[in-house]
Amino acid sequence: MKREEFSLARGFVAFGVAVALVCDAVSGWNQRQFLREAAPANAAPEQDSGQLEEPLLVLVNGENAVPGSWWFLPYLVDDEVVDRRMAEDLSALLEAAESQGVWLWVASGYRSRRRQEDILESAIQERMAQGLTREQARAKALETIAQPGHSEHETGLALDFNDVSQGFQETEAYQWLRQHGAAYGFIQRYQREKEDVTGVKAEPWHFRYVGREHALAMERLGLCLEEYVRWQRALGGP
């Protein structure tokens, strides 16, 4: 693909302006399902107990499910839906990378819980076809796939960039993201040196939006999200 075409294809389209476009662009989504599962752009999430008041620091992992009251703000980029709150910073990040000759694109953004269930079930079936029992296949699948309701993608604040594989770590795009991502509010969510804390094996492609202030603080302190949330709680905010 030519750079001009790549740049043009990247353009942002506001969700509120064209719901039909969103539904057509996101492959495999049913329009009614999307409208039922995606929150209105002007909705404000309530806060569940155990979470910080700052929505950008919502903690979702093996122990913490997506809050039942969570509503995200849909926005379309690179044919993927993300939370509108990251739109400006994500646009700036992609443009900065391109201006420096680095190609970045969003491979995966928001997923509904039903979509996460489908992904997990597909992985289970693949492993059962290899001779594992369903229980064994599910346990094996959960080593690399988040349990439905516990995936950051369900918040709309998580992104998978470019090549969703360990090989992405060897690319110029990954090195650029690690060096500049925090300045735009993005952190690598699952790092190898933090596997014991996150409970997830390293995923160089998976980045989480937490906002510029928090991302830079996490980078400066050397903390992953679990550690940073605990630190914020100890300080009494935000």
Buried (B, 14 or more C-beta within 10 A) or exposed (E): EEEEEEBEEBEBEBBEEEBEEBBEBBEEBEEEEBBEBBBEBEEEBEBBEEBBEBBBBBBBBEEBBBBEEBBBBBBBBBBBBBBBBBBEBBBBBBEBBBEEEBBBBBBBBBBBBEBBBBBBBEBBEEBBEEEBEEEBBBEBBBEEBBBBBBBBBBBBBBBBBBBBEEEBBEBEBBEBBBEBBBBBBBBBBBBEEBEEBBEBEBBBBBBBBBBBEBBBBBBEEEBBBBBBBEEBEEEEEE
